[in-house]
């Protein structure tokens, strides 16, 4: 029996991570392309007016994009779909969790969100603060270096496992950084070899059919 799955949130924001995951899983779902502070966004059980929210009928309603993807990978694991989230208790799951938590804590929260708060949405969320945003940019470059060093010589973040939801999170963070001009400094920040490895990785992930389908959604 099919399970009713609904994702609330526009792909122009963090819900893109979840749309990409759902497209990779190949399961049926309803997409409500709501923006923050819309009527639909109030479904968020923790932070009304924020997106995304995932509603799985008669089971659970979740917020936080990375947690949603881990849940989806566990809940809809099947023989037909490669494991986008490694099985609990395995070494690969530990490495997966490491990169997901690092991406959320160090790159999303401590860098990209600082830019949004003190630059992109300045005077709405917080005062404009060029020092804070430049510090965040430098921190993002340092964190991206850690990811790039790990990717040197491998195709994806979780070695010997393959593409995973950790890659979905990191690629989206890189897209976000590129959209605000931060990625322009990475050739100098990383050096030619690491930057080439990162660029090849991003091209590989962005070439996936599910990525293209998710990008086409509102």
C-alpha positions as CSV (number, residue, x, y, z in Angstrom):
1,X,0.0,0.0,0.0
2,X,1.4,3.4,-0.9
3,X,2.1,6.0,1.8
4,X,0.9,9.6,1.3
5,X,3.9,11.9,1.4
6,X,3.7,15.7,1.1
7,X,6.6,18.1,1.1
8,X,5.8,21.7,1.9
9,X,8.4,24.3,0.7
10,X,9.7,26.0,-2.4
11,X,12.7,24.5,-4.1
12,X,14.2,27.9,-4.2
13,X,15.1,27.4,-0.5
14,X,16.4,24.5,1.6
15,X,13.5,22.3,0.6
16,X,15.4,21.7,-2.7
17,X,17.4,19.2,-0.7
18,X,14.3,17.2,0.0
19,X,12.9,17.5,-3.5
20,X,16.2,16.1,-4.8
21,X,16.0,13.3,-2.3
22,X,12.4,12.4,-3.2
23,X,13.3,12.4,-6.9
24,X,16.2,10.1,-6.2
25,X,14.0,7.7,-4.2
26,X,11.4,7.7,-7.0
27,X,8.4,7.6,-4.7
28,X,5.1,9.4,-5.3
29,X,4.8,12.6,-3.3
30,X,2.8,15.9,-3.3
31,X,4.8,19.1,-3.5
32,X,3.4,22.3,-2.1
33,X,5.9,25.0,-3.3
34,X,5.3,27.3,-0.3
35,X,7.6,30.2,0.6
36,X,8.5,31.1,4.2
37,X,5.8,33.1,6.0
38,X,3.0,31.7,3.7
39,X,-0.2,30.1,5.0
40,X,1.1,26.7,4.0
41,X,4.4,27.1,5.9
42,X,2.5,27.2,9.2
43,X,2.3,23.4,8.9
44,X,5.9,23.4,10.3
45,X,5.5,21.8,13.8
46,X,8.5,23.5,15.3
47,X,9.0,26.8,13.6
48,X,5.8,28.0,12.0
49,X,6.4,30.2,8.9
50,X,9.6,28.3,8.0
51,X,10.1,25.6,5.3
52,X,10.4,22.7,4.7
53,X,7.9,20.4,6.4
54,X,7.4,16.8,5.5
55,X,4.1,15.2,6.2
56,X,3.8,11.4,6.0
57,X,0.2,10.6,6.5
58,X,-0.7,8.9,9.8
59,X,3.0,8.6,10.7
60,X,4.9,11.9,11.3
61,X,5.3,15.5,10.4
62,X,9.0,16.7,10.4
63,X,11.0,19.9,9.9
64,X,14.7,20.4,9.3
65,X,15.9,19.5,5.8
66,X,18.8,17.2,6.8
67,X,16.7,15.2,9.3
68,X,13.9,14.9,6.7
69,X,16.4,13.3,4.2
70,X,17.8,10.9,6.7
71,X,14.2,9.8,7.6
72,X,13.3,9.4,4.0
73,X,16.3,7.3,3.3
74,X,15.5,5.0,6.2
75,X,11.8,4.9,5.7
76,X,11.8,4.2,2.0
77,X,14.8,2.0,1.7
78,X,14.2,-0.6,-0.9
79,X,16.0,-3.1,-3.1
80,X,15.1,-1.0,-6.2
81,X,16.9,2.2,-4.9
82,X,20.5,2.4,-3.9
83,X,21.0,3.3,-0.2
84,X,20.9,7.1,-0.1
85,X,21.3,6.8,3.7
86,X,23.6,4.0,5.0
87,X,22.1,1.5,7.4
88,X,22.2,2.4,11.1
89,X,25.1,1.0,13.1
90,X,27.4,0.6,10.1
91,X,30.7,2.5,9.7
92,X,29.3,4.1,6.6
93,X,26.4,5.5,8.6
94,X,28.9,7.0,11.1
95,X,30.7,8.7,8.2
96,X,27.4,9.8,6.7
97,X,26.3,11.4,10.0
98,X,29.7,13.1,10.3
99,X,29.3,14.9,7.0
100,X,25.7,15.8,7.5
101,X,26.2,17.3,10.9
102,X,29.4,19.1,9.7
103,X,27.5,20.5,6.7
104,X,24.6,21.7,8.8
105,X,26.6,23.1,11.8
106,X,29.7,24.5,10.1
107,X,28.6,25.4,6.6
108,X,24.8,26.1,6.7
109,X,24.4,27.6,10.2
110,X,27.8,29.2,10.8
111,X,28.4,30.6,7.4
112,X,25.5,30.7,4.8
113,X,22.8,31.6,7.3
114,X,25.0,34.4,8.7
115,X,25.1,35.9,5.2
116,X,21.3,35.6,4.9
117,X,20.8,37.1,8.3
118,X,23.3,40.0,8.1
119,X,23.2,40.7,4.4
120,X,20.5,39.2,2.1
121,X,17.8,39.7,4.7
122,X,19.4,42.5,6.7
123,X,17.0,44.9,8.4
124,X,14.5,42.1,8.4
125,X,16.2,39.5,10.6
126,X,19.2,41.5,12.0
127,X,21.3,44.6,11.4
128,X,23.6,44.6,8.4
129,X,27.0,43.6,9.5
130,X,29.8,43.4,6.8
131,X,32.3,42.1,9.4
132,X,30.1,39.2,10.3
133,X,29.4,38.3,6.7
134,X,33.1,38.4,5.7
135,X,34.0,36.3,8.7
136,X,31.3,33.8,7.6
137,X,32.7,33.8,4.1
138,X,36.2,32.9,5.3
139,X,34.7,30.2,7.5
140,X,32.8,28.7,4.6
141,X,36.0,28.5,2.5
142,X,37.8,26.7,5.4
143,X,34.9,24.3,5.7
144,X,34.7,23.6,2.0
145,X,38.4,22.9,2.1
146,X,37.8,20.1,4.6
147,X,35.1,18.6,2.3
148,X,37.3,19.0,-0.8
149,X,40.3,17.3,1.0
150,X,38.0,14.4,1.8
151,X,36.8,14.1,-1.8
152,X,40.2,14.0,-3.3
153,X,40.5,10.5,-4.8
154,X,36.9,9.5,-4.3
155,X,33.7,10.1,-6.1
156,X,31.4,10.9,-3.1
157,X,31.7,11.9,0.6
158,X,31.0,8.4,2.0
159,X,33.8,6.3,0.5
160,X,32.9,2.8,-0.7
161,X,29.2,3.6,-0.3
162,X,28.3,5.7,-3.3
163,X,26.1,8.8,-3.6
164,X,24.2,9.7,-0.5
165,X,22.0,12.3,1.1
166,X,25.2,13.8,2.6
167,X,26.2,14.7,-1.0
168,X,22.8,16.2,-1.6
169,X,23.3,18.5,1.5
170,X,26.8,19.6,0.5
171,X,26.0,20.2,-3.1
172,X,23.1,22.4,-2.1
173,X,25.3,24.4,0.2
174,X,27.8,24.8,-2.6
175,X,25.0,26.1,-4.9
176,X,23.9,28.5,-2.2
177,X,27.5,29.8,-1.8
178,X,27.8,30.2,-5.5
179,X,24.6,32.2,-5.7
180,X,25.9,34.8,-3.2
181,X,29.3,35.0,-4.9
182,X,31.4,33.1,-2.3
183,X,32.4,30.3,-4.6
184,X,34.3,32.8,-6.8
185,X,37.2,32.8,-4.2
186,X,37.5,29.0,-4.0
187,X,40.1,28.6,-6.7
188,X,42.5,30.7,-4.6
189,X,41.2,29.4,-1.2
190,X,41.6,25.7,-2.2
191,X,44.4,25.8,-4.7
192,X,44.2,24.3,-8.2
193,X,44.2,20.6,-7.3
194,X,41.6,20.7,-4.6
195,X,39.5,23.1,-6.6
196,X,39.6,20.8,-9.6
197,X,38.6,17.8,-7.4
198,X,35.7,19.8,-6.0
199,X,34.6,21.0,-9.4
200,X,34.6,17.5,-10.8
201,X,32.6,16.2,-7.8
202,X,30.0,19.0,-8.2
203,X,29.7,18.3,-11.9
204,X,29.2,14.6,-11.2
205,X,26.4,15.2,-8.7
206,X,24.7,17.9,-10.7
207,X,24.6,15.6,-13.8
208,X,22.2,13.2,-12.0
209,X,18.7,13.0,-13.5
210,X,17.0,13.5,-10.2
211,X,18.9,16.7,-9.6
212,X,17.7,18.1,-12.9
213,X,14.1,17.1,-12.1
214,X,14.3,18.8,-8.7
215,X,15.8,21.9,-10.2
216,X,12.8,22.2,-12.5
217,X,10.3,22.3,-9.6
218,X,9.1,25.6,-8.2
